[in-house]
Amino acid sequence: MSNTSHPSALAGLSEIAGQYGFILCDIWGVVHNGREAHRAAVDALVRFRAAGGVVVLVTNAPRPSSVIFDQLDALDVDREAYDDIVSSGDVAKSYLTSRPRERIYHLGPDRDLPVFEGLPNARVEAEGADFICCTGLFDDTSESPDDYVDQLKRLSERRLPMLCINPDKVVERGDKLVWCAGALAELYASLGGETIIVGKPYAPIYDTALGRMKAISGQDFAKDSILAIGDSAPTDLRGAYDQAIDVLFVTDGIHAKEFGSRELPEPSLVHDFLAAADLGARNYMSGLAW
């Protein structure tokens, strides 16, 4: 692994693409911003695959990957840019399937209901639940975690475990940052509640993604043949770093304000940021491009 707290700037993925056979790429913040696709990033992934590489998109979206395919189609993300998708929703479904008798309370918006389709678990109101499944805020356009303090206090007093299906605390939506399930899980833990978190940066989603890569390529491979691409330090970078996978840090994402210019991030600010987070990357660039 060549990750360091002092990575060098990269002009384009083509400079290092030949050293890797596989890419694990974040979606929200790298491939799109929630409203439109980043065309240069899509083109870079298409080119990598055209040269024989395998791309698996890995996302903390609290929905099954089948739904993510449709979302990317709606944003006109070329399916030639990736081989498969692994979501934290996929991992959560596996977790809940192994606990069929647990009655679950869904804390989150209706758009995430597909994650519960086909599960044996009964969905109930909070008063009758054995388990909380948190996919986000009910309305992330107008609410913040502060609006949930009283409810989460009551749930923590009942000692209900919370399964957090999206570890992200915030994501970009266009030019704004919106709160995600990870922020509610952090609050719940601070109130004494038990949290179980699936998705990046935790191992199960990487195990699933590497399994998909092996199935796609039909061969075993070493981790030094994989490049992880992401914009979030606590999820994308931490997860890949802990997995001993090389990282390409996309700086024009949720941390963009830390680095001065969005187009030309200041190297010393990037280095200081990574050192403070006890993280590393092999390279960094503002936005993914070939």
LOPA-29292 format. One record per residue (C-alpha): chain; y, x, z; residue in three letters; residue number from 1. Coordinates in pm, whole numbers. Layout:
N
+----+--------+--------+--------+-----+-----+
| ch |     yy |     xx |     zz |  aa |   i |
+----+--------+--------+--------+-----+-----+
|  A |      Y |      X |      Z | ALA | NUM |
...
+----+--------+--------+--------+-----+-----+
***
This chain:
290
+----+--------+--------+--------+-----+-----+
| ch |     yy |     xx |     zz |  aa |   i |
+----+--------+--------+--------+-----+-----+
|  A |      0 |      0 |      0 | MET |   1 |
|  A |    340 |    139 |    -97 | SER |   2 |
|  A |    560 |    -98 |    103 | ASN |   3 |
|  A |    852 |     65 |    284 | THR |   4 |
|  A |   1167 |    -46 |    461 | SER |   5 |
|  A |   1355 |    155 |    196 | HIS |   6 |
|  A |   1227 |      7 |   -133 | PRO |   7 |
|  A |   1392 |     94 |   -461 | SER |   8 |
|  A |   1571 |   -150 |   -687 | ALA |   9 |
|  A |   1382 |   -272 |   -993 | LEU |  10 |
|  A |   1545 |   -365 |  -1323 | ALA |  11 |
|  A |   1247 |   -570 |  -1432 | GLY |  12 |
|  A |    883 |   -646 |  -1355 | LEU |  13 |
|  A |    782 |   -459 |  -1672 | SER |  14 |
|  A |    856 |   -128 |  -1494 | GLU |  15 |
|  A |    555 |   -171 |  -1263 | ILE |  16 |
|  A |    350 |   -451 |  -1419 | ALA |  17 |
|  A |     97 |   -212 |  -1572 | GLY |  18 |
|  A |     -7 |    -95 |  -1227 | GLN |  19 |
|  A |   -135 |   -440 |  -1124 | TYR |  20 |
|  A |   -395 |   -681 |  -1250 | GLY |  21 |
|  A |   -299 |   -971 |  -1024 | PHE |  22 |
|  A |     15 |  -1141 |   -896 | ILE |  23 |
|  A |     52 |  -1371 |   -596 | LEU |  24 |
|  A |    385 |  -1542 |   -656 | CYS |  25 |
|  A |    589 |  -1771 |   -438 | ASP |  26 |
|  A |    722 |  -2082 |   -613 | ILE |  27 |
|  A |   1029 |  -2225 |   -437 | TRP |  28 |
|  A |   1296 |  -1954 |   -442 | GLY |  29 |
|  A |   1131 |  -1743 |   -712 | VAL |  30 |
|  A |   1010 |  -1975 |   -990 | VAL |  31 |
|  A |   1258 |  -2256 |   -918 | HIS |  32 |
|  A |   1527 |  -2359 |   -669 | ASN |  33 |
|  A |   1412 |  -2716 |   -615 | GLY |  34 |
|  A |   1621 |  -2853 |   -899 | ARG |  35 |
|  A |   1570 |  -2625 |  -1196 | GLU |  36 |
|  A |   1337 |  -2350 |  -1309 | ALA |  37 |
|  A |   1444 |  -1987 |  -1311 | HIS |  38 |
|  A |   1378 |  -1918 |  -1678 | ARG |  39 |
|  A |   1371 |  -1539 |  -1649 | ALA |  40 |
|  A |   1107 |  -1562 |  -1375 | ALA |  41 |
|  A |    890 |  -1798 |  -1579 | VAL |  42 |
|  A |    918 |  -1566 |  -1878 | ASP |  43 |
|  A |    819 |  -1264 |  -1665 | ALA |  44 |
|  A |    502 |  -1436 |  -1545 | LEU |  45 |
|  A |    414 |  -1552 |  -1898 | VAL |  46 |
|  A |    447 |  -1193 |  -2021 | ARG |  47 |
|  A |    236 |  -1057 |  -1735 | PHE |  48 |
|  A |    -45 |  -1300 |  -1818 | ARG |  49 |
|  A |    -16 |  -1229 |  -2189 | ALA |  50 |
|  A |    -91 |   -865 |  -2109 | ALA |  51 |
|  A |   -413 |   -968 |  -1932 | GLY |  52 |
|  A |   -291 |  -1023 |  -1578 | GLY |  53 |
|  A |   -386 |  -1310 |  -1346 | VAL |  54 |
|  A |   -115 |  -1511 |  -1169 | VAL |  55 |
|  A |   -182 |  -1740 |   -874 | VAL |  56 |
|  A |    117 |  -1928 |   -737 | LEU |  57 |
|  A |    110 |  -1960 |   -357 | VAL |  58 |
|  A |    334 |  -2215 |   -190 | THR |  59 |
|  A |    399 |  -2356 |    153 | ASN |  60 |
|  A |    447 |  -2700 |      2 | ALA |  61 |
|  A |    278 |  -2959 |    229 | PRO |  62 |
|  A |    110 |  -3129 |    -64 | ARG |  63 |
|  A |   -212 |  -3067 |   -255 | PRO |  64 |
|  A |   -185 |  -2825 |   -545 | SER |  65 |
|  A |   -262 |  -3106 |   -791 | SER |  66 |
|  A |     79 |  -3253 |   -706 | VAL |  67 |
|  A |    251 |  -2915 |   -749 | ILE |  68 |
|  A |    124 |  -2890 |  -1108 | PHE |  69 |
|  A |    305 |  -3215 |  -1185 | ASP |  70 |
|  A |    623 |  -3099 |  -1011 | GLN |  71 |
|  A |    630 |  -2778 |  -1213 | LEU |  72 |
|  A |    571 |  -2975 |  -1533 | ASP |  73 |
|  A |    871 |  -3193 |  -1445 | ALA |  74 |
|  A |   1082 |  -2878 |  -1408 | LEU |  75 |
|  A |    953 |  -2754 |  -1745 | ASP |  76 |
|  A |    774 |  -2454 |  -1597 | VAL |  77 |
|  A |    538 |  -2336 |  -1870 | ASP |  78 |
|  A |    173 |  -2357 |  -1761 | ARG |  79 |
|  A |    125 |  -2027 |  -1944 | GLU |  80 |
|  A |    310 |  -1868 |  -1651 | ALA |  81 |
|  A |     20 |  -1911 |  -1407 | TYR |  82 |
|  A |   -356 |  -1947 |  -1378 | ASP |  83 |
|  A |   -373 |  -2160 |  -1065 | ASP |  84 |
|  A |   -184 |  -2284 |   -759 | ILE |  85 |
|  A |   -276 |  -2266 |   -390 | VAL |  86 |
|  A |    -70 |  -2472 |   -145 | SER |  87 |
|  A |    -55 |  -2498 |    232 | SER |  88 |
|  A |   -144 |  -2863 |    169 | GLY |  89 |
|  A |   -479 |  -2745 |     30 | ASP |  90 |
|  A |   -546 |  -2544 |    345 | VAL |  91 |
|  A |   -440 |  -2833 |    568 | ALA |  92 |
|  A |   -677 |  -3073 |    393 | LYS |  93 |
|  A |   -966 |  -2835 |    463 | SER |  94 |
|  A |   -861 |  -2809 |    828 | TYR |  95 |
|  A |   -837 |  -3186 |    877 | LEU |  96 |
|  A |  -1163 |  -3253 |    692 | THR |  97 |
|  A |  -1340 |  -3047 |    958 | SER |  98 |
|  A |  -1197 |  -3277 |   1228 | ARG |  99 |
|  A |  -1278 |  -3625 |   1094 | PRO | 100 |
|  A |  -1243 |  -3808 |   1425 | ARG | 101 |
|  A |   -888 |  -3696 |   1498 | GLU | 102 |
|  A |   -632 |  -3976 |   1463 | ARG | 103 |
|  A |   -320 |  -3827 |   1310 | ILE | 104 |
|  A |     48 |  -3910 |   1328 | TYR | 105 |
|  A |    242 |  -3805 |   1019 | HIS | 106 |
|  A |    581 |  -3657 |   1100 | LEU | 107 |
|  A |    751 |  -3617 |    764 | GLY | 108 |
|  A |    868 |  -3792 |    447 | PRO | 109 |
|  A |    656 |  -4030 |    239 | ASP | 110 |
|  A |    662 |  -3790 |    -55 | ARG | 111 |
|  A |    408 |  -3577 |    136 | ASP | 112 |
|  A |    153 |  -3858 |    178 | LEU | 113 |
|  A |    -74 |  -3720 |    -99 | PRO | 114 |
|  A |   -190 |  -3449 |    144 | VAL | 115 |
|  A |   -377 |  -3718 |    339 | PHE | 116 |
|  A |   -550 |  -3881 |     40 | GLU | 117 |
|  A |   -928 |  -3868 |     65 | GLY | 118 |
|  A |   -928 |  -3749 |    427 | LEU | 119 |
|  A |  -1155 |  -3911 |    689 | PRO | 120 |
|  A |   -878 |  -3912 |    950 | ASN | 121 |
|  A |   -710 |  -4239 |   1050 | ALA | 122 |
|  A |   -330 |  -4228 |   1028 | ARG | 123 |
|  A |   -166 |  -4404 |   1322 | VAL | 124 |
|  A |    168 |  -4433 |   1498 | GLU | 125 |
|  A |    260 |  -4163 |   1747 | ALA | 126 |
|  A |    148 |  -4365 |   2049 | GLU | 127 |
|  A |   -215 |  -4376 |   1933 | GLY | 128 |
|  A |   -246 |  -4027 |   1786 | ALA | 129 |
|  A |   -464 |  -3734 |   1887 | ASP | 130 |
|  A |   -283 |  -3496 |   1655 | PHE | 131 |
|  A |     58 |  -3452 |   1489 | ILE | 132 |
|  A |     69 |  -3353 |   1123 | CYS | 133 |
|  A |    418 |  -3225 |   1049 | CYS | 134 |
|  A |    522 |  -3189 |    685 | THR | 135 |
|  A |    899 |  -3192 |    741 | GLY | 136 |
|  A |   1191 |  -3402 |    850 | LEU | 137 |
|  A |   1194 |  -3770 |    761 | PHE | 138 |
|  A |   1526 |  -3721 |    582 | ASP | 139 |
|  A |   1614 |  -3358 |    516 | ASP | 140 |
|  A |   1937 |  -3457 |    342 | THR | 141 |
|  A |   2102 |  -3585 |    659 | SER | 142 |
|  A |   1893 |  -3474 |    959 | GLU | 143 |
|  A |   1844 |  -3147 |   1147 | SER | 144 |
|  A |   1586 |  -3039 |   1405 | PRO | 145 |
|  A |   1831 |  -3140 |   1679 | ASP | 146 |
|  A |   1766 |  -3503 |   1587 | ASP | 147 |
|  A |   1402 |  -3463 |   1692 | TYR | 148 |
|  A |   1441 |  -3310 |   2037 | VAL | 149 |
|  A |   1375 |  -3630 |   2233 | ASP | 150 |
|  A |   1076 |  -3734 |   2023 | GLN | 151 |
|  A |    918 |  -3389 |   2037 | LEU | 152 |
|  A |    969 |  -3372 |   2414 | LYS | 153 |
|  A |    773 |  -3695 |   2454 | ARG | 154 |
|  A |    495 |  -3572 |   2226 | LEU | 155 |
|  A |    471 |  -3236 |   2401 | SER | 156 |
|  A |    440 |  -3410 |   2738 | GLU | 157 |
|  A |    129 |  -3584 |   2599 | ARG | 158 |
|  A |     -7 |  -3240 |   2500 | ARG | 159 |
|  A |    -62 |  -3342 |   2138 | LEU | 160 |
|  A |   -130 |  -3042 |   1911 | PRO | 161 |
|  A |     94 |  -3015 |   1605 | MET | 162 |
|  A |    -47 |  -2906 |   1271 | LEU | 163 |
|  A |    250 |  -2764 |   1078 | CYS | 164 |
|  A |    169 |  -2797 |    708 | ILE | 165 |
|  A |    480 |  -2614 |    585 | ASN | 166 |
|  A |    569 |  -2300 |    784 | PRO | 167 |
|  A |    902 |  -2258 |    601 | ASP | 168 |
|  A |   1201 |  -2321 |    828 | LYS | 169 |
|  A |   1445 |  -2365 |    539 | VAL | 170 |
|  A |   1433 |  -2367 |    160 | VAL | 171 |
|  A |   1694 |  -2371 |   -112 | GLU | 172 |
|  A |   1759 |  -2700 |   -287 | ARG | 173 |
|  A |   2002 |  -2617 |   -561 | GLY | 174 |
|  A |   2286 |  -2437 |   -384 | ASP | 175 |
|  A |   2205 |  -2573 |    -36 | LYS | 176 |
|  A |   1957 |  -2485 |    238 | LEU | 177 |
|  A |   1752 |  -2771 |    380 | VAL | 178 |
|  A |   1538 |  -2781 |    695 | TRP | 179 |
|  A |   1158 |  -2776 |    670 | CYS | 180 |
|  A |    858 |  -2838 |    895 | ALA | 181 |
|  A |    853 |  -2482 |   1027 | GLY | 182 |
|  A |   1181 |  -2547 |   1207 | ALA | 183 |
|  A |   1031 |  -2851 |   1383 | LEU | 184 |
|  A |    719 |  -2651 |   1476 | ALA | 185 |
|  A |    938 |  -2379 |   1626 | GLU | 186 |
|  A |   1125 |  -2641 |   1829 | LEU | 187 |
|  A |    799 |  -2803 |   1941 | TYR | 188 |
|  A |    664 |  -2470 |   2060 | ALA | 189 |
|  A |    986 |  -2404 |   2254 | SER | 190 |
|  A |    928 |  -2735 |   2435 | LEU | 191 |
|  A |    580 |  -2625 |   2538 | GLY | 192 |
|  A |    389 |  -2797 |   2257 | GLY | 193 |
|  A |     81 |  -2644 |   2094 | GLU | 194 |
|  A |    129 |  -2557 |   1726 | THR | 195 |
|  A |   -129 |  -2478 |   1459 | ILE | 196 |
|  A |     36 |  -2344 |   1146 | ILE | 197 |
|  A |   -122 |  -2319 |    801 | VAL | 198 |
|  A |     29 |  -2152 |    496 | GLY | 199 |
|  A |    212 |  -1824 |    458 | LYS | 200 |
|  A |    224 |  -1587 |    647 | PRO | 201 |
|  A |   -118 |  -1672 |    792 | TYR | 202 |
|  A |   -450 |  -1541 |    662 | ALA | 203 |
|  A |   -625 |  -1866 |    552 | PRO | 204 |
|  A |   -395 |  -1930 |    257 | ILE | 205 |
|  A |   -439 |  -1570 |    139 | TYR | 206 |
|  A |   -816 |  -1593 |    174 | ASP | 207 |
|  A |   -806 |  -1907 |    -42 | THR | 208 |
|  A |   -577 |  -1747 |   -301 | ALA | 209 |
|  A |   -786 |  -1431 |   -330 | LEU | 210 |
|  A |  -1095 |  -1648 |   -369 | GLY | 211 |
|  A |   -927 |  -1826 |   -660 | ARG | 212 |
|  A |   -837 |  -1492 |   -816 | MET | 213 |
|  A |  -1196 |  -1376 |   -797 | LYS | 214 |
|  A |  -1319 |  -1699 |   -957 | ALA | 215 |
|  A |  -1061 |  -1671 |  -1237 | ILE | 216 |
|  A |  -1124 |  -1304 |  -1314 | SER | 217 |
|  A |  -1499 |  -1309 |  -1251 | GLY | 218 |
|  A |  -1483 |   -977 |  -1071 | GLN | 219 |
|  A |  -1422 |   -807 |   -740 | ASP | 220 |
|  A |  -1094 |   -625 |   -698 | PHE | 221 |
|  A |   -906 |   -414 |   -446 | ALA | 222 |
|  A |   -589 |   -529 |   -277 | LYS | 223 |
|  A |   -396 |   -241 |   -433 | ASP | 224 |
|  A |   -434 |   -421 |   -767 | SER | 225 |
|  A |   -229 |   -716 |   -635 | ILE | 226 |
|  A |    148 |   -758 |   -628 | LEU | 227 |
|  A |    301 |  -1031 |   -409 | ALA | 228 |
|  A |    640 |  -1169 |   -512 | ILE | 229 |
|  A |    858 |  -1370 |   -276 | GLY | 230 |
|  A |   1202 |  -1431 |   -128 | ASP | 231 |
|  A |   1131 |  -1531 |    233 | SER | 232 |
|  A |   1095 |  -1258 |    495 | ALA | 233 |
|  A |    907 |  -1459 |    762 | PRO | 234 |
|  A |    659 |  -1612 |    518 | THR | 235 |
|  A |    626 |  -1434 |    181 | ASP | 236 |
|  A |    703 |  -1081 |    295 | LEU | 237 |
|  A |    537 |  -1102 |    635 | ARG | 238 |
|  A |    220 |  -1254 |    493 | GLY | 239 |
|  A |    176 |  -1000 |    214 | ALA | 240 |
|  A |    275 |   -710 |    439 | TYR | 241 |
|  A |     18 |   -810 |    701 | ASP | 242 |
|  A |   -242 |   -843 |    425 | GLN | 243 |
|  A |   -166 |   -488 |    304 | ALA | 244 |
|  A |    -51 |   -617 |    -35 | ILE | 245 |
|  A |    240 |   -460 |   -225 | ASP | 246 |
|  A |    557 |   -670 |   -222 | VAL | 247 |
|  A |    832 |   -732 |   -474 | LEU | 248 |
|  A |   1121 |   -879 |   -272 | PHE | 249 |
|  A |   1340 |  -1127 |   -459 | VAL | 250 |
|  A |   1673 |  -1103 |   -277 | THR | 251 |
|  A |   1862 |  -1391 |   -441 | ASP | 252 |
|  A |   1679 |  -1651 |   -233 | GLY | 253 |
|  A |   1718 |  -1784 |    119 | ILE | 254 |
|  A |   1847 |  -1446 |    247 | HIS | 255 |
|  A |   2095 |  -1385 |    -38 | ALA | 256 |
|  A |   2402 |  -1386 |    188 | LYS | 257 |
|  A |   2264 |  -1085 |    375 | GLU | 258 |
|  A |   2297 |   -849 |     80 | PHE | 259 |
|  A |   2655 |   -870 |    -49 | GLY | 260 |
|  A |   2652 |   -948 |   -420 | SER | 261 |
|  A |   2383 |  -1193 |   -530 | ARG | 262 |
|  A |   2347 |  -1019 |   -867 | GLU | 263 |
|  A |   2364 |   -661 |   -736 | LEU | 264 |
|  A |   2236 |   -652 |   -377 | PRO | 265 |
|  A |   2362 |   -358 |   -173 | GLU | 266 |
|  A |   2067 |   -119 |   -118 | PRO | 267 |
|  A |   2167 |    -25 |    237 | SER | 268 |
|  A |   2187 |   -393 |    336 | LEU | 269 |
|  A |   1841 |   -457 |    192 | VAL | 270 |
|  A |   1701 |   -158 |    378 | HIS | 271 |
|  A |   1865 |   -256 |    708 | ASP | 272 |
|  A |   1739 |   -613 |    673 | PHE | 273 |
|  A |   1378 |   -503 |    620 | LEU | 274 |
|  A |   1391 |   -247 |    899 | ALA | 275 |
|  A |   1530 |   -503 |   1144 | ALA | 276 |
|  A |   1251 |   -744 |   1051 | ALA | 277 |
|  A |    987 |   -468 |   1079 | ASP | 278 |
|  A |    888 |   -537 |    719 | LEU | 279 |
|  A |    860 |   -345 |    395 | GLY | 280 |
|  A |    846 |   -391 |     21 | ALA | 281 |
|  A |    761 |   -171 |   -272 | ARG | 282 |
|  A |   1061 |   -283 |   -476 | ASN | 283 |
|  A |   1334 |   -543 |   -477 | TYR | 284 |
|  A |   1537 |   -723 |   -740 | MET | 285 |
|  A |   1790 |  -1005 |   -735 | SER | 286 |
|  A |   1581 |  -1250 |   -939 | GLY | 287 |
|  A |   1241 |  -1207 |  -1099 | LEU | 288 |
|  A |   1272 |  -1103 |  -1464 | ALA | 289 |
|  A |   1070 |   -901 |  -1711 | TRP | 290 |
+----+--------+--------+--------+-----+-----+
***
